[in-house]
Structures are given as C-alpha cells and as structure tokens.
Amino acid sequence: MTDDERTDEALRALAEPRRRAILRLVANDELAAGEIAESFDVSRTAVSQHLTVLKNAGLLDERRDGTRRLYRARPDGLAGLRQFLDDMWASSLDTARRLVEAERGIGEDDTARGSA
C-alpha cells in the first residue's frame, strides 16, 4: 500500500465522528473493547466494526489479554496524514505569501535581494 493510499484510508476512517471519539478515548490509555463500547449509545457490534476500520487504517493497535481485546492508538498511524496536512499547510502559506507580495508589488527578485 502506498503512502497516499494509507493517508486516504486514514481520512476515510476519521471521517466518521464516532471513530474520532474512539481514537480520542484510546489516545493515552489502552482500553478493552467493552470499555470503549460503554462510552457509546450503540451496539457492541457497531463499536467492533468501528474498531476494525480504525485498526485496518493503521490507527489502532490491538493486543489480546486472555479473552479480552485491548486497543491503543498508534501515534505513527497518523504520520502520513500529519505529513499530508503539513505539506498542504506549507503550500497554503507559500501561496498566501505570494499573493500578498503580488498585491504589494514585490516580486521574487525583490524577495531574494531583501534576504541577501
């Protein structure tokens, strides 16, 4: 799977508000599926499906402890998404800078001379 495909999968997983809430719950604590389910007014089956989507998107780690399944957020699971957003932000800031400079009549040459 490419980085772009992983980022797309993470975005699709996070598009659902309940999944974002689940990710917040397990961001700092490892919780059992039942403990996660108690936080929502939906069936355990629905929560289990959300957990599977998050796990398949690389956003959760699952660990078995006897019959319990414990979940914790994977910080590196958001790395591709974070990079995508950082790139978009940097590009947007650069575009905004160029628009302001164009509005003020400052060209690329003027900017280069000013920093030399």
MODELLER restraints for C-alpha pairs under 7 A, 6 or more apart:
rsr = mdl.restraints
at = mdl.atoms
rsr.add(forms.Gaussian(group=physical.xy_distance, feature=features.Distance(at['CA:3:A'], at['CA:80:A']), mean=6.51, stdev=0.5))
rsr.add(forms.Gaussian(group=physical.xy_distance, feature=features.Distance(at['CA:6:A'], at['CA:57:A']), mean=6.85, stdev=0.5))
rsr.add(forms.Gaussian(group=physical.xy_distance, feature=features.Distance(at['CA:7:A'], at['CA:80:A']), mean=5.57, stdev=0.5))
rsr.add(forms.Gaussian(group=physical.xy_distance, feature=features.Distance(at['CA:7:A'], at['CA:81:A']), mean=5.21, stdev=0.5))
rsr.add(forms.Gaussian(group=physical.xy_distance, feature=features.Distance(at['CA:9:A'], at['CA:57:A']), mean=5.46, stdev=0.5))
rsr.add(forms.Gaussian(group=physical.xy_distance, feature=features.Distance(at['CA:10:A'], at['CA:57:A']), mean=5.27, stdev=0.5))
rsr.add(forms.Gaussian(group=physical.xy_distance, feature=features.Distance(at['CA:13:A'], at['CA:19:A']), mean=6.85, stdev=0.5))
rsr.add(forms.Gaussian(group=physical.xy_distance, feature=features.Distance(at['CA:13:A'], at['CA:53:A']), mean=6.26, stdev=0.5))
rsr.add(forms.Gaussian(group=physical.xy_distance, feature=features.Distance(at['CA:13:A'], at['CA:54:A']), mean=5.98, stdev=0.5))
rsr.add(forms.Gaussian(group=physical.xy_distance, feature=features.Distance(at['CA:13:A'], at['CA:57:A']), mean=6.68, stdev=0.5))
rsr.add(forms.Gaussian(group=physical.xy_distance, feature=features.Distance(at['CA:14:A'], at['CA:20:A']), mean=5.54, stdev=0.5))
rsr.add(forms.Gaussian(group=physical.xy_distance, feature=features.Distance(at['CA:19:A'], at['CA:50:A']), mean=6.07, stdev=0.5))
rsr.add(forms.Gaussian(group=physical.xy_distance, feature=features.Distance(at['CA:23:A'], at['CA:73:A']), mean=6.22, stdev=0.5))
rsr.add(forms.Gaussian(group=physical.xy_distance, feature=features.Distance(at['CA:26:A'], at['CA:71:A']), mean=6.67, stdev=0.5))
rsr.add(forms.Gaussian(group=physical.xy_distance, feature=features.Distance(at['CA:26:A'], at['CA:72:A']), mean=4.94, stdev=0.5))
rsr.add(forms.Gaussian(group=physical.xy_distance, feature=features.Distance(at['CA:26:A'], at['CA:73:A']), mean=5.46, stdev=0.5))
rsr.add(forms.Gaussian(group=physical.xy_distance, feature=features.Distance(at['CA:27:A'], at['CA:72:A']), mean=6.41, stdev=0.5))
rsr.add(forms.Gaussian(group=physical.xy_distance, feature=features.Distance(at['CA:27:A'], at['CA:73:A']), mean=4.99, stdev=0.5))
rsr.add(forms.Gaussian(group=physical.xy_distance, feature=features.Distance(at['CA:29:A'], at['CA:72:A']), mean=6.41, stdev=0.5))
rsr.add(forms.Gaussian(group=physical.xy_distance, feature=features.Distance(at['CA:30:A'], at['CA:70:A']), mean=6.09, stdev=0.5))
rsr.add(forms.Gaussian(group=physical.xy_distance, feature=features.Distance(at['CA:30:A'], at['CA:71:A']), mean=5.32, stdev=0.5))
rsr.add(forms.Gaussian(group=physical.xy_distance, feature=features.Distance(at['CA:30:A'], at['CA:72:A']), mean=4.66, stdev=0.5))
rsr.add(forms.Gaussian(group=physical.xy_distance, feature=features.Distance(at['CA:31:A'], at['CA:70:A']), mean=5.24, stdev=0.5))
rsr.add(forms.Gaussian(group=physical.xy_distance, feature=features.Distance(at['CA:31:A'], at['CA:71:A']), mean=5.36, stdev=0.5))
rsr.add(forms.Gaussian(group=physical.xy_distance, feature=features.Distance(at['CA:31:A'], at['CA:72:A']), mean=6.75, stdev=0.5))
rsr.add(forms.Gaussian(group=physical.xy_distance, feature=features.Distance(at['CA:32:A'], at['CA:68:A']), mean=6.40, stdev=0.5))
rsr.add(forms.Gaussian(group=physical.xy_distance, feature=features.Distance(at['CA:32:A'], at['CA:69:A']), mean=5.55, stdev=0.5))
rsr.add(forms.Gaussian(group=physical.xy_distance, feature=features.Distance(at['CA:32:A'], at['CA:70:A']), mean=4.27, stdev=0.5))
rsr.add(forms.Gaussian(group=physical.xy_distance, feature=features.Distance(at['CA:32:A'], at['CA:71:A']), mean=6.18, stdev=0.5))
rsr.add(forms.Gaussian(group=physical.xy_distance, feature=features.Distance(at['CA:33:A'], at['CA:69:A']), mean=6.04, stdev=0.5))
rsr.add(forms.Gaussian(group=physical.xy_distance, feature=features.Distance(at['CA:33:A'], at['CA:70:A']), mean=6.30, stdev=0.5))
rsr.add(forms.Gaussian(group=physical.xy_distance, feature=features.Distance(at['CA:37:A'], at['CA:44:A']), mean=5.62, stdev=0.5))
rsr.add(forms.Gaussian(group=physical.xy_distance, feature=features.Distance(at['CA:37:A'], at['CA:47:A']), mean=5.84, stdev=0.5))
rsr.add(forms.Gaussian(group=physical.xy_distance, feature=features.Distance(at['CA:54:A'], at['CA:60:A']), mean=5.84, stdev=0.5))
rsr.add(forms.Gaussian(group=physical.xy_distance, feature=features.Distance(at['CA:55:A'], at['CA:61:A']), mean=6.44, stdev=0.5))
rsr.add(forms.Gaussian(group=physical.xy_distance, feature=features.Distance(at['CA:58:A'], at['CA:77:A']), mean=5.11, stdev=0.5))
rsr.add(forms.Gaussian(group=physical.xy_distance, feature=features.Distance(at['CA:59:A'], at['CA:73:A']), mean=5.88, stdev=0.5))
rsr.add(forms.Gaussian(group=physical.xy_distance, feature=features.Distance(at['CA:59:A'], at['CA:74:A']), mean=5.22, stdev=0.5))
rsr.add(forms.Gaussian(group=physical.xy_distance, feature=features.Distance(at['CA:59:A'], at['CA:77:A']), mean=4.59, stdev=0.5))
rsr.add(forms.Gaussian(group=physical.xy_distance, feature=features.Distance(at['CA:59:A'], at['CA:78:A']), mean=6.60, stdev=0.5))
rsr.add(forms.Gaussian(group=physical.xy_distance, feature=features.Distance(at['CA:60:A'], at['CA:71:A']), mean=6.42, stdev=0.5))
rsr.add(forms.Gaussian(group=physical.xy_distance, feature=features.Distance(at['CA:60:A'], at['CA:72:A']), mean=5.61, stdev=0.5))
rsr.add(forms.Gaussian(group=physical.xy_distance, feature=features.Distance(at['CA:60:A'], at['CA:73:A']), mean=4.45, stdev=0.5))
rsr.add(forms.Gaussian(group=physical.xy_distance, feature=features.Distance(at['CA:60:A'], at['CA:74:A']), mean=5.08, stdev=0.5))
rsr.add(forms.Gaussian(group=physical.xy_distance, feature=features.Distance(at['CA:61:A'], at['CA:71:A']), mean=5.63, stdev=0.5))
rsr.add(forms.Gaussian(group=physical.xy_distance, feature=features.Distance(at['CA:61:A'], at['CA:72:A']), mean=5.34, stdev=0.5))
rsr.add(forms.Gaussian(group=physical.xy_distance, feature=features.Distance(at['CA:61:A'], at['CA:73:A']), mean=6.14, stdev=0.5))
rsr.add(forms.Gaussian(group=physical.xy_distance, feature=features.Distance(at['CA:61:A'], at['CA:74:A']), mean=5.98, stdev=0.5))
rsr.add(forms.Gaussian(group=physical.xy_distance, feature=features.Distance(at['CA:62:A'], at['CA:69:A']), mean=6.46, stdev=0.5))
rsr.add(forms.Gaussian(group=physical.xy_distance, feature=features.Distance(at['CA:62:A'], at['CA:70:A']), mean=5.58, stdev=0.5))
rsr.add(forms.Gaussian(group=physical.xy_distance, feature=features.Distance(at['CA:62:A'], at['CA:71:A']), mean=4.71, stdev=0.5))
rsr.add(forms.Gaussian(group=physical.xy_distance, feature=features.Distance(at['CA:62:A'], at['CA:72:A']), mean=6.75, stdev=0.5))
rsr.add(forms.Gaussian(group=physical.xy_distance, feature=features.Distance(at['CA:63:A'], at['CA:69:A']), mean=5.70, stdev=0.5))
rsr.add(forms.Gaussian(group=physical.xy_distance, feature=features.Distance(at['CA:63:A'], at['CA:70:A']), mean=5.05, stdev=0.5))
rsr.add(forms.Gaussian(group=physical.xy_distance, feature=features.Distance(at['CA:63:A'], at['CA:71:A']), mean=6.44, stdev=0.5))
rsr.add(forms.Gaussian(group=physical.xy_distance, feature=features.Distance(at['CA:64:A'], at['CA:70:A']), mean=6.07, stdev=0.5))
rsr.add(forms.Gaussian(group=physical.xy_distance, feature=features.Distance(at['CA:101:A'], at['CA:107:A']), mean=6.69, stdev=0.5))
